[in-house]
Amino acid sequence: MEQTRQGATSTGWRWGPFTFRLPFLHSRLLWPEFLQGTLVATATGLALVPVLSGYFGMSFEQAVACVLLNSILIVSSLYVFGEPYAPGWTTAALPLALAYVISGYPDPDSRFQAMTALSLSYAALVFALGITGLGRRLMRWLPSTLKAGILLGAALSAFRRVLTDEDLVMAQPIATAVACAVCLVFLFSVPFRGLIERHRPLALLAALGLLPGFIAAAVIGPLVGEVQYEIQWGWLLPPVGDAIAKMSPFSIGWPPLEMYLAGIPLVLITYVIQFGDWVTGDAVIREAAPARPDDPVDINTSRSHLALSIRNALSALVTPFFTTQGSLWTGVHVIVVKRWKEGPRAVPDLHSGLISYYLMGLPFIYFMLPLLTALKPLLGIALSLTLVLTGFACAYIGMAIPRDASARGAAMLIGAALALLDPWLGLTVGVATCLLLVGFKPEPAQDAATPPARPTPLEGRQG
């Protein structure tokens, strides 16, 4: 490996187009980011546990092991591949994936096989589009109305999952409502934004994303009898082997061809959303870069495609859960880049800030039994909160894209079709709607140097 230097303090070992950065050697520990990540990453990452327990037949311990494996692959984006983004889920596509897999397949084995097929197909698509440069052409070809419809479909799927699933909101309605209300106000309220601009403590609190709402639920839940804590002491050794045996295609069998074919529309939809995440992440870095000439950041679209492809392929083999291997956790990315922009005394180099937020790549939180058991009764709330915020953010962005009334109506129809119908039928309805109602005019290419067409202050959104 060739050792390279990027910026004042950031070094690494080059391997192919990637840069390996060993925590503590090639990046410094920054305590403000580390402490925030300890709290926020725990609450958000474990939001998958109730899904894995309720729909995929895993025990609590096995679900924690699955999240542990998933988190290791996510963080590898930073220290194995050298990507300059805060990685996370492709959150806007998660509701669509859940709706497709849970409603389309009856048992845990077939659901994991479907997730494997989606992850492998997605990895192949991202690799092909990245290595050939066809990704930008695809995004130029897709009309804005179809992109808006995809986001609205994700929003409707998220709200539908929360409001119709009795194991989510109905199980803890008051605590969930309080958590959602707090986060929606902190992130999207116009009146509250004025208070944030005048009061720095409120701005710091709002920057914690999901955490204020989560803490409010943790306090309110016991008072209204919806949450009972049973904290256990000691350490948990997540049963990684048992978890892999329940979900890996090497154990449960490989998905049949029809699973790959059935998932193609969802794979294409997810790539459209993912490309928007890259545009957003690049724009945030480029806006701050003039303030940090001492720490040049290497933005490379082809490398990003390859890294994402490898992570999704590995995920398909050991911990298949589609859309959880994305490239951007928007809120964390914005928070760290803002601090990086303040100068070397705040954040010596961007990668140190990012890796510190992700606990220097050390997932010790998944071994701490007191923390896990304290969070266990709150995980359904965490999932509901993630879905509600994702739905609101997707609607917030999607409704801003159409330029006229016909396009807005068409986007809503496309969204409803994608949320309620099978992926192939929903995508067919979307294309037909664009052709018949607004036309299928290609959009100008949007690259990494172009500011995002959507707002970015989604501080609590992962992916």
N, C-alpha and C positions, 0 to 999 in steps of 0.2 A: 504494500500500500504506500502511496505517496502522501506525505504529510504536507498540508497546505495551511496557509494563514488567511483568515478573512476577518477584517476589522482589527480592533486594537487587542482583543484578548481571545477571540474565538479561533481555535485551531481544529484540525480534524484530519482523518485519514481518508484519502480519496480511493474509491473503488468503483471503476467504471464511471458513470455519470453522477454517482452519489458520493456523499461525504459522511463518514462515520464519526460521531462525536461522543466520546466516552464521558459520561457525567463525572464531574469533579476534576477531570483532567483537561478536557476541552471546553468545559463550561463551568461557570461559577454558581454557587448556591446563593440565591437572593431570597431573603426571608419574607419580604412582603408577598411575593408571588407564591412562595412555598406554602405559607399559612393559608392564603386564600384557596389554593388548589386543594389542600388537605380537606377543607370543608366542602367546597363546591363540587369537586370531582367525585367525592364519596357519594353525596346525595344524588347527583345526576347519573353517574355510572350505574349505581345499584337500582335505578328505576326499571331496568330490564328484569329484575328478579321476579316480580309478580307475574310478568308475562310468561317467563320460563316455567314458573311453578304452576300457573293456572292453565296454560294452553299447550305446554310441551312436556308435561309429565315429570318435571325435575323437582327434587327436594330443594329446600332452602340452601343447603350446603352445596349441592351440585350446581345450583343456579349461581351462587357466589363464585364457584370455580370457573364457570363459563364466562362471567363478567371479568374475572381476573385475566383469563386468556385473551378476551376481547380487548381489554385495556392495554395489555402488553403489545399487541399488534398495533393499536392506535398510536401509542407513544413511540413505537419504532419509526414512525414517520419522521420524528425529530432526530433521534440519535443514531439510527441505522441509515436512513436515506437522506438526512440533511435538509428536509423541507422547511421553508421559512414561515409556515402557517401553524396556528394552533389547531391541531387535528381533532376531529370529533365525528359524530354521526352525520350522514346526509339526512338530517332530521325531517325535512319536508317530505321526503319519500317514505319515511317509516310508517305513517298511517296507511298508505296505499299498500305497502308490503304486508302489514299485519292483516288488513282486510282480505287481501288476495289469499294468503296462506291459511288463515284461520277459517275462512268461509269455504275455501276450495278443497281442503284436505281434512279428513276426519280424525286422524290419530297422530300422536307425536312423531312416530317414525316417518310417516309420509310428509309431515310438515317440515321436519329437518331435511328430508330429501329435497323438498321444494326450495328451501333456503339454500341448500348446496347448489342446486341447478341455477338459481338466480345469481349466486355469488360467482360461480365459474363463468356463466355467460357474460356477466358484467365485467369480470376481469379480462376476458377475451376481447370484448368490445372496446374497453378503455385502452388496452394494449394496442389493438389495431388502429384505432383513431389517433393515438398518440404517436406511434411510430411512423405513420403515413402522413400526418398532418391534416387528416380529413375531419378532425373534430371541429375546427373552425368553420369549415365549409358546411357541416351539418347545422351548426348554430346560425349561420347566415341563411340557410335554406328554410329554417323553421320560422313561420310568421309569429309576430308578437302576440296575436290573439290566442294561438295554440299554447304558447308559453304561459300566458295568463291563465288559461283554462287548466293547465296542469297544476299550477299552484293552487287554484281554487278547488280542484279535485282533492288535493292533499288536505286543504283546510276542512272540507266537508267530511272527508274520511276520519280526520282527527276528532271533530266534534261528534260525529256519529258514534265512534268507538267509546268516547267518554260518556255520552248521554244515554246510550242504550245498553251498556254493559253493567249489570247489577253488581259486579265485583269491584267496580271502580267508584264512581260518585255515590251510588246508592248505599254503599257499605259505610262510608264516612262523609255524609253530605255537608255537614256544617264545617268541619275542618278543611275539606277540599275546597268548599266555596270561599272560605277565608283566605286560603293560600293562593287561589287563583285571583281573587280580587286584589290582594296586596301586590302580586307580581304584575298584573295588568296595569294597575295604577302607576307603579314604579317605572314600568317600561314604556307605556303608551299614552298615559294621560297628559293631555295638553295643559290643563291647569297645574298639575303637579310638576311639569317640566319647568314652569316659571319659578316654583319654589326651589327646585334643584339648582337653578342658575344663581339664586340669591343666597343659598345656604350650603356651604361646602360639606358639612356632615351628612346632609341628605344625599348629596351627589355621591359621596363615598359609599353610603348604604345602598343606593340604587345600582352602583357598579358591581355589587355582589350578585346580581342576577337573580337566580332561583332562591338563594339563601334566605332573604328576608321573609318571603312567603312560606318557605319550608319551616323556619323557626316559629312563625305565627301559628302554623298548623300544629307544631309540636307542643306549643303552650295551650292552645285552645282545645285540642283533641281530648286530653285527659279531663278537662273541666266539663265537657259536655258528654263524657262517657263513650267517646268513639275511639279512643286510643288507650291501650293498657300496656305499660312497659314491663317487661320481664328481662331485666339486664342480667346477663351471665358474665362471669369473670374468667379470664384465662385467654388462651390463644386458640384460633381455629386453623387447622390445616386443611385447606379446601381440597376435596377429593377430585383432583384434576383427572386422574385416570378413569374414575367412574363417570365423570361428566363427558369426557371424550368418547367413552364407550357408548353413551346414550345418544350421541349426535353425529359422530364422524361417519362419513360414507364407508370407511374401512370396516366399521362395525355393523351398521344398519343396512348397508347396501347402497349402491350408486343409483341416482335418480334415472328413471327411464327417459327415452328420447322425448316423449310427449311433454314431460315437465319442462324441458329446455325450450321447446317450441311455445308452450303456453305462456312462459314468462317473458318472451321477447319484448312485448309492448312495455311491460313494467321496467325492464332493463333500459330501454330507450328513454322512457320518461325520467328515470333516475339520473341518466347521464345529462339530460337537459338541466335538471336541478343542480347537479354537481358542477357543470360548467359555470353556472351563475355563481356558485361558491368561490371558484377560482377567480372570477372577475372581481368579486367583492374583496377577497383577500389581497389580491394584487393592488387594487386601488387604495386600500387602507395603508399598505406599506409604501406605495409611491407618494402618497400625500405626506407621510412623515419623513421620507428619506432625505429631503434637502436639509433637515436639521441634524442629520447624522452622517456627514461625509466620512467620518472616521470608521464607520462600520458598514461598508457596502454589502447589500443583500443580493444574492444570486437568485433571480427569478427565471425559471426554466420550465416552460410548459411541457416539453417532451419528457423531461425528468419527472415532473409531477404525475404525468399519465402513467409512466412505467412504475413508479413507486406505488401508486394507488392500485394498479393492476396486480402487482406482486402481493400486496397486503390482502386484497380480496381473494386471491387464489389460495393463499395460506389459510385464511379464515374459513374458506369452504372445506378444507381438509380436516380442521381440528375444532373449530367453533363456528359453525355456519349460522349466521344470523344477519340476513341481508340488510343493507343500508347503514349498519353500524361501523363500517370501515370507510368513512368519508375523509375529506381533506380539511374541513374548516369547522371550528367551533367559534362562531362569529363573535359572541360576547367576549370570550377570553382573548381572542385575537385583537379585538379593539382595545381591551384593557391593557394588555401587555405592550402593544405598539404605542399607545399613548404614553406609557411610562418610558419606553425606549426613546421616544421623541424628546423627552426632557433632558437627555444628555448622558454621557458616560458615568457620571456620579450616581445617577438613578439606576440605569441598566447598562453595564459595560458593553454588552453586545446582545443582539436580538435573540440569539439561540439560548443564551444563559437565562434570559427572562422567560422564554417559552418552556425550556426544560425544567426550570425551577417550579413553574406552575404545575407541571405534571410530575411533581415529587421526584425529580431527578431520575425518572424512569424506574423508581423503586415502589412497587405496589404494596407497601406494608399495610395499608389500611384494610386490605382484604384478609389479613391474618388476626386483626384485633377484635376478639369476640365481644368485648363490652360495646364497642362502637357499632358493630354489625347488629347485635341484638337490640340496641337502643333504636337503631334505624328501622328494624324489621317491621314494626307496626305502621311505619310512615311510608313504606315503599309504594303502596297503592296510591297514596296522595302524590308522591313524587312522579309516578307515571302519569296520573291525571293532569298534573301541573305541566309536565313536559308536553303532553298532547294538546292541551288547551292553548298554551303559549305558541306552540308550533302552528296550530290552526289559525290563531289570530294573526301571527306574523305572515303566514302564507296568504291569508285574505288581504291583509294590510298591503302586501307587495303586489299581489295579483290584480287587485282592483285598480291599482295606480297605473298599470301598463296600458290598458285599452284607451284609445284616443277619442272614441265617439260612442254614442249610445248603442249602435248596432254591434260594435265590437264587444262592449261590456255584456250585452245580452248573450252573444255567442260564447263568450268566455264562461259565463255562468252555466250555460247548457253543456259545454264541454266538461266543466268541472263536475256537474251532476252525473254525467255519463261515466266519467272515470271513477267516481266514488261509488256508484251503485251497480255498474255492469261489470262483466268480465273484462280483463285488460284488452284483449283483442277487439271486442265489440265496442268498448269505450273509446279506444283510440280510433277505430273506424268512424264512429260518430263524430269525434273531434275533427278529423280530417275533412269529412263531408260537410260539417258545419262551417269550417273555414272556407271551403270552396264555394259553397252556395250563398253564404251570408256576407262575408267580408272579403272574399278573394284570397288567393294564396300567394301574395306578393312576398318575395324573400326580403329579409331585413338586412341592413348594412352590417358588415362584420363588426363584432365587438371583441376587442382583444384586451390583453392585460393592461395596456396603457390607458384604456378608456375608463373613466369613472363609472361606477355601477349605476344602472338605471333604476336601482331600488335603494331605499334608505337602509343604513347599516346600524342604527343604534339598538339592535336586538340583543341587549346585554345578557339575557338569560337563555339564549337559544344555543343548543349544541347542534352543530352541523350546519 
